[in-house]
Amino acid sequence: MKLRDIIITMRDAYSRAVGIEYMHLGSPEQRRWIQDRVERRYTQIPGEEHLRILDKLNEAELFETFLQTKYVGQKRFSLEGGESAIVALDEICDQAAQDGLDEVAIGMPHRGRLNVLTNIVGKSYGSVFREFDGNLDPRSVQGSGDVKYHLGAEGTFTAMDGSTIRASVAANPSHLEAVDPVLEGIARAKQDMLNRSYEFPVLPVLLHGDASFAGQGVIAETFQMSQLRGFRTGGTIHIIVNNQIGFTTSPDSSRSTFYSSGMAKGYDVPIIHVNGDDPEAVVRASRFAYEFRREFNKDVVLDIVCYRRRGHNEGDDPSFTQPTMYRMIENKRSARKLYAESLIGRGLISIEDAEAVMDRFHERLESVFKEVREDKGTDTAYTTTPDYPEKSEFVQGTAVSPEVLKRVADAYVDYPEGFTPHRKVRPQLERRAAAIMQGPIDWATAELLAIGSVLMDGRTVRMTGQDTRRGTFSQRFAAVIDSDNGDAWVPLKHLTEDQGKFHVFNSLLSEYAVMGFEYGYSVARPDALVMWEAQFGDFADGAQTISDEFIASGNTKWGQKSGVVLLLPHGYEGQGADHSSARIERWLQMCAEDNMAVCQPSTPANYFHLLRQHALVGWHRPLIVPTPKSMLRNKLATSMPEDFTTGRWQHSLSDPSITDPSQVERVLICSGKVRWELVHARDKKGLNGKVAIVTLERLYPLSTDALLEVLAPYRHVTDIRWVQDEPANQGPWPFLHYSLLPDLAAKDPSRDWSAMPAICRPASATTAVGSKKRHDAEEQELMDAAFGPRG
């Protein structure tokens, strides 16, 4: 090859509309693969692809300008200036369809969302116009509603060769990048469910803004998942719609890296930069990104350098803060116009052809718009509560046969040949197997019995968390490690031939992304029991965005149902402010419209029945379970085998020690492990038979009738107290004070429920004291107040 040809090839590869960063990759094979493709001589794309590109640019631009003229001043967060992102998505979906993948699953922010929904996923223009007009379809997925640029959709994408593929956009809030791990969870769930010969039949695509990609930490958490066995999805194509601004903030104030994509280099992925004004280069770069993902099942970043024609929203004037930039943009021709001129200049189309295509599309939009405006019968009603099926209790019993218990017991002592459990673990597992058949059964064993029985019912179970396989407190041993070679044995994967799949993984040290991932997984797998466990419940606040925007309100906003179970270790044992509280009060504050359940079982058997009911009942809402720590090994807090082969989940539990209710002088109502501290203190104070201790096992939705039922034997008692170990401004009491007490008063007016005192720690800015000695003193004061004279 002559020097001139080498220079031309290198310029085409690295110095024109496309630039690529890949020399940081650790794999020589991947570097060679990229170099071989990048340094090939440029070849013209076929004529039909030129027209396809122009069509997509026409659709992208004209749709935005149509909305701008018809709905003046309404927010839509337009894609104008970044229309080439539609070309990129079109190419990626086209390749995926031709390869026979099952779905392209897209997660993205609000900017350009309406454009992607209509011009990629296939949402009708009429639906969007109705949303602008406020005429919402009550049968849509919007629930009580959200702004139109947050909504998701599913549709069918048709490739150039006529092949089709499902395309979807996940619903998301305005919290930038929060949808990223959720989308990955959705994709992983669908891949696990499809179980096709192609390992990763669902392609995740995430769109980002340049400022949010550089600024939001959840980006790094999501990248960190990409190659982990429990979370990988076969590679995600990340598209940065790089409009070189974040609201009003310029790049020099929003990142420390040269490129907005800089942080991605740390995750060993290639980064392609492409000029958004060159749509053919965008097509080549998108095809390259798709092929890299297909070849190596790794993430890849496509950085489309473009601009934002308007302000952050359509009512914002960007010239206040970027006057020079927006003088340039005001005089800049769009990517569509530049490309049309290029095709005309190359003789590939005529001016008349370009104008005719635009006119036809504009006429189509006008026609749909007219139909929508003339549609007088559109029903604007919408539901204000989640659409759960009418039956909210049991579709079948939750008790199991003794044979089911025995099968789980056997699994924990039936090791593979040559397997050597740790010398301290083997006796623990043998005791577990014996306890399952003879009793008493502790909390962790009850949990494994619930999971095992659900698996034997044919259901899939997924469980993740930072230490979930063993358990933070060495209580679970869902996976047993061979002490000789480190191999893992998961007993519950070997129960019956036709059992469901059990996925149990330790996660990366993240709350935000992992909770989001499991929420997404549960949305896509409504038939599965999906559980996420915090190392300590205190750390769940690191995922507050997921809690607020998805778990608590996803169904109400988007009709997006999730049955995810959050296991949050909770309890006051003198471990300080960061190892004591799952912040029950915050979860209860978010409870309304039956949006989720918050349950705090106090016995292993009731926990068992709760998990089984949640897995088997046909409605879906998140379940929040503050789980115990010290109670895991409390000999009082155990159940017998017959409690599992009979019975059901109970919202409130009576006091089994009371044989003569007429002798009871006081009733203490509590929730969770404080029950057993009260039982111990009652015994020490010699008050057995005189003080009844009943528990509220389900905190929301409240079941006042169930509580009144367990209180019924004590109608003569006037001294009824609520007891909790949390401070007065935390725990269940603030919620119960304004919700439970009025309901009790309405249903049982014979008592003055408003006078019921709460025995708590004093209100506190922190969750717990840092001194064990001070904690013990507080607990003694709590017990003395619970059993002392009425104040």
Summary of the structure (lengths in Angstrom):
residues: 791
radius of gyration: 30.1
end to end distance: 96.6
largest distance: 104.6
contacts: 2701
relative contact order: 0.09
helix: 44%
strand: 14%
